[in-house]
Amino acid sequence: MEEKRMTYIQEVGLFFDRLGLTRTAGMVLGYLMSDNRQAVSFQEIRSALEISKGATSQNLNWLMELQMVEKRLKRGDRKTYYAFKIQPIENLLDERINLIGVLLDLFEKARGIRGKREDSSDENLRDAIRTYGWISERLQDLRDEAMAQREKSGENNESKD
């Protein structure tokens, strides 16, 4: 494998590592994103990245759960192939909005447990609620804008046909 590509694959792996995810999953994704073919076999991924069968399987399954990779079959071929899949941005934004919603609930529960005292800790919780609430609203606006853009783009593509 060329050095430029391997450096890129390692860069994606390190990015995943910084996110608290597995470096190997990032490397698998980087490999698929940087491949010129429409799909790559399980064995090719395993061999190119020099990772075990179990690690390859585990990370591919996890990436499929995240909807970042999809499984593909080729007619007349018993091998399983994998390809990078672009997830609609609205899905990613919805996930983040939901996570922030859970975090906001936890902040509110903490205030309830503490008795909503008027002290610096309560002020920190109220500030976190305001800040994360604002972020959630902005993410919802972005999601709505992305959906409108996708619909508009779809209409433009239909008119070209």
N, C-alpha and C positions, 0 to 999 in steps of 0.2 A: 504494500500500500504506500502511496506517495506520502512524503513527510508533511506536506501542506494539509492533506486530508486528515492524517493522524493527529496533527496539532489541533485541528478544528474539533475532531471527535473528543479529544481530551479536554478541550475548552468547554464543550457542552457538558461533559462529565463533571468538571469542576463547578460549573454553574449550578447543576443539580445539587452538588454537594453543599454549596453555599445556601441553597434553599432548604437544606435539611433532608434532602432526598438521597437516594442511592446514586453514587457516582456511576456505577455500572449501567443503571437505567439511562442516565444521561448519555453515556457512551453509545449504548444501543440506539438511542434516538438520533444522536449525532451521525452515527453510521448510516442509518436509513435516510436521514435528511440529505446527506451528502452523496448518496449513490445515484448514478444516472439511470439505473434501471427502474422499471415501474414497481418491482417487488423483488425481495431478496429472500433466499431460503434460510431456514433455521440454521442449517449446517454452515452456510457461508458466514452468517453473523458470528456464530460461535468460533469458527476458525479464524476469521479476520481479527476479532477482538481478543482471541486467546482466553476465552472464559469457559467455565464448565457448562455441561449440559443443563444442570440444575439452575445455575445462575442465569443462563440464557432464557430458559423457560420461565422462571420466576419473574424476571424483569420484563419480558415480552408480555406476559399475562397482566402485570401491573400497568404497563403502558397502554394495553388494550382497555383495561378498566378505566383509565383516565381519558380514553378516546383519543389518544395521540398516535396510536398505531392500529392498523387493521390487518386482519388475517385475509389472505387471498389464496385461492386454489387455481391451479392451471389444469385445463382439460388434458386428460391423458397422463398426468404427472401425479404421483402419490405424495410428493413433497408438499410441505406447507410453506407458504411464502408470506412475507410481512412487508408492509409499506407504511411510510409516514402518512398520517392523516391530519389534515388541517381541521381543527375543531372550530366551529363558529364562535366568534368572540362573545356573542351573547351568552353562550353556555358558560364560558369562563367567568364572565361578569356576574351571572346568576349565582355561581358557586361562591364567589367572593362576597356578594351581597348576603347570601344565606349565612356564611361564616361570621360576618360582622353582626348579623342579627342575633346569632347565638352568643357572641361576645357581649353585645348590648344587654341581653337577658342576664348574663352572668354578672355584669356590673350592677344592674338593678337589684339582683338577688343579694349581692354583697351589701348594698345600701340598706336593704331590708333587714338583713341579719345584724348589721351594725346599729340599727335603730335610727338611721338617717340623722346622725349627729351632725352638728354644724362645726366641724373641725377640718384640719388640713387634709386628712385622709378622705373625708367626704367630698371636699372640694376637688381633690384629684379624681375621684370617681365621677363626679358631675362633669368635670372637664373632659374626661375620657368619653362619657356618654355624648356630650355635645360634639366632640371632634369626630368620633366614629359614626355618629348619626349623620353628620355633614358629609363624611366620606361615602357612606351608604347612599345618600341622596344623589351625590355626583355620579356614583357608579350606575345608579338606576337611570339617570339622564343619559349617560354614555351608552348604556344598553339600548335604550329606546332610540337613540340617534343611530346606533349601528343597525338596528332592525329596520328603521326607515331607509337607511342607505342601501341595505341589502334588497329591500323591496323595490326601491327606485332603480337599482342596478339591474334587477330581474326584469323590470318593465322595459328598460333600455335594450336589454339583450333580446327580449321577445320582439320588439319593434324592428330589430335588425334582421330577424329571420324571415 
